[in-house]
Amino acid sequence: MDRRRFLLTSLAGACAAPLVVTAQETGKVYRIGYLSFAPSTAADGAFRDGLRELGYVEGKNLVVEYRWAQPDPVRFSTLAAELVAAGVDVIVATFNPAIIAAKSATTTIPIVGLIVLQPVETGIVKSLARPGGNVTGLSWEEGTDQAAKKLELFKQLVPTAARMAAVWNPTVPGLARYWTPFQNAATVLGVAVYSVEYSRAEDSAIFFWGDPLARVRQQALCEFAVKNRLPALAPTRAYTEAGCLISYAPQPIGSIPPCRSLC
């Protein structure tokens, strides 16, 4: 089935072509593989709403095979293989590790990547204009200058801050590009920053850059910061609602950040 013919949803406005009439006429039940680190009430709800608007309803003409990798992202490869074996028509994968695992598992089933960080640089697609292969989707729009802007705003709120731990997951492809701009901005502002790397949920402590592992632990991360009286700089509003001091990010559409189509 052609990847540009199948549904994609208002989850972020990814490529979608109208199949409502075709699906209703043929009576075919489509199968979507949904691969992500953990469930998200807002994102998963938007996903189902978008499908419903296109005429696809679970239990009627649609089956969604959900696979969650938490607590170990290493499971993505196994879960992607399960979806391929299940014979899904398309795989929707959230964030780079899930997308890369799906791409490694199949070269024929269409893959839609949501929140793709540096899709060209990480080898997910050949180019934004012509992705090639079986992967399409949405790229993350936040530039590296945002790292510096976050720190500038944080310094305004906490002018006495002289040392900061940057806790991040280097195993996420594309995330390392923010480290050097952040270091440079810190030097200008007179802040000494220390890189604290983690790759498992139980390793995480304080949060700076967002990734699925940190999102699942956001409440614990913010509570840790509050308990230890550490002002915390976070990636999204959800973290500030959980207790972190400040967040700075693009204004989301619903729960999804502004993205650029790869179609």
N, C-alpha and C positions, 0 to 999 in steps of 0.2 A: 504494500500500500504506500502511495506517495506521501512523503512527510508534509508536503504543502497542502494535501487534501484533507488531512485529519485535523481534528479539533485542537485548538489551544484556547486558553481561557482568559478571562479578565483578570486572572491572578497577576499578570503584568502586561497583558496585551500582546502576547507572543503571537507568532504567525498562525493564522487560522483561516481556513476556507470553509464556506458554508456547506455542511454535509447533512443538515437537518432533514431536508426532503429525502435525500438518498437513504439515510438511516431509517426513516419512517416507512419508506416504500418497500425496502428490502426486508425489514424486520431483523436485520443483523444486530447481534449484541456485540458491541465493541469492548475490548479489554485494554485498560490503561495500567501500566506499571508506574507506581508513584514511589520514588526512591529518595529518602531524606534521612537526616540524622535523627530527628525526633518530631513527634506531632506538634503542630502549631494551630491553636484554635482559630486564629484570625486567617492565617494563610490557607489552611485546609478548607475553611468555610468559604473563602473567596474562590478557591479552586472548584468546589462543588457548585457554587452559584454561577460561575462562568460557564460550566458545562451545561447547567440547567437552561441558561439563556440560549444556548446553542441547540437545545432540544435533546440533550443526553441526560438521562436520569438513572441513577444507580438502582438496580433491581428491575428496571424496565428494559432499556436498550443499552445498558452500560454496566460493566463490572470493573471496579478499581482494585488492583492488587497493591496494597500498601506494604512497604518494607521500611522499617526503622532500624538504623545501625546502632543507636545508643545501647550501651555506653561506650562501644568500641568502634571507631571509624574503620578499622581494619576489616570489619564485616561487610563493607560496601561491595567488595569483589564477589563474595559469596551470595549476597542478596541480589546483585545484578544478574548473576548467573541463574538464580532462581526465577527471576522475571522472564529471562529469555526462554528458559525451559517451560514456563507457564504459557508461552505463546502469545504474549501481549502484542497489541497492534502498535503501541507507541510507549516509550518510557519518558516520564517527566522526572527529571533529577534536579535537586536543589543544591547549589553550591559546588565548587570545583571537585572535591573528592568523589562525590556521588556521580558527577557527570563523567569524570575520567574513568571510573569503574564501569559505568554503563557502556562507554565507548570501547573499552577493552573487551567487554563481554559480547558485543555484537557489531557487525559492520553493515547489517541489513535493516534492523528494526530502527525506525526513526526515533531520535532522542531529542527532547526539548530541555535545554538547560535554563534554569531560573537562577538569577543572581550569579552570573559567570564573571569571575575576576580574571582580567587579562586573557581572554579567550585565544587570541593569536599567539601571544608570548608563551603561553603554557601548552600550546600545541593542540588545543581543543578544536579549533577551526583554522583553516588556511588564511582567511581574511574575513573582515566584517561584511564586505560587499558580497563575497562569494565564499561562504563557509566550506563548501565541498563536503564530501562524505555524508554521514547520516546524522550530523548534529546541527541543530539550530537553537535559537533561543534569545536570551536577553543578557547584555553585558552590564556590569556594575559601572556606574558613571562617576564615582567618587575619585577625583584625581589625587595625586600625591601631595598637592599643595594643601589638601584638607588636613593632613596630619599636622602641619605647621599651624594652621588656623585654630585647630582644636587646642593646641598648647598655648597659643597666644590668649585665647579666651579664658583658659584655665588660670593662667598667670595673673590675669586681671582680677579674678575672683580670689585667688590665693597668692598675693604678691610676695609673701614671705617664703613660699615654697622654693627650696634650693636643691632638693633631690627628688627624683621620681623613678619608680620602677615601671618599666614598660613590659607588661606580661603579655606574651603572644605565642601563637602556635606556628612555628616555622615549617611544619609539615603541610600546611595549606598552600598549594601552588599559587604564586602571585602575591602573597601577603608580605613577603620580605621587601618589596619595593617601597613600603612606607617607612622603613626603619631609618635610612640615611636622611631623608628630608626631615624626619622628626628629630634626629640627632642635631642636624644643622640648626634647626629652629631653637632647640634647647640651648645650644651654645650661645646664640645671639641673645637669648633671654636670661642667660646666667643660671641655667638649671642643669645640674648633673643628672644624666639619665643612665639607668642600668637595665640591660636587656635580661629579662627572666623568661626563659623559654619553657614551654610545656607541650606535651603531645597527647596527654590523657586527661580526662575530666577530673580525676582525683588529684592531678598535679596542680590544678589551677588555684589561684589565690586572689589576686587583684586583677581587674580587667582594664584593658585599653582598646585593643583592636577586636572587632567582632568576628566570631566564627561559630559554627553550630555547637561545639563543645562548651564554649563560654555561655552561649544563649541558654542552654539547658541549666547551667549553674548560676545564672545571673542573680537570683535571689541570695544564694549563699555568698557569692562574690561581693555583693554590695553590703550584706550584713557583716562580712569580715572587715571591710573597709571602715564601716561605721564603728564597729566594736573596737578597732585599733586606732580610731580617730585619724584615719588616713583619707584625705580628700581624694575622691575617685573620678577620673575622667572616663566617660563611657561612650559607646558608639551610637546608641539610640535612646529614645524617650523611655522605653520600657525599663532601662537600667536606672534612670533617675527616679522612676516611679517605685523601683525596688529599693531605693535608698542612696544610690550613688549621687555625687554632687552635681555633675554637669554632663550633658551630652551635646554633641554637635554633629549634624548629619543632614543630607538632603531631605526636603519635605516629602514624606512618602505619599503615594496614592493608595489610600486604604492602609494596608500594612506592608506594602511593597515599595521599595525605594525607586526613584526615577531610573529608568533603564533605557538602553538603546537596542533596538531590534537588530539581530544579526541576519535577518531574512533579506 
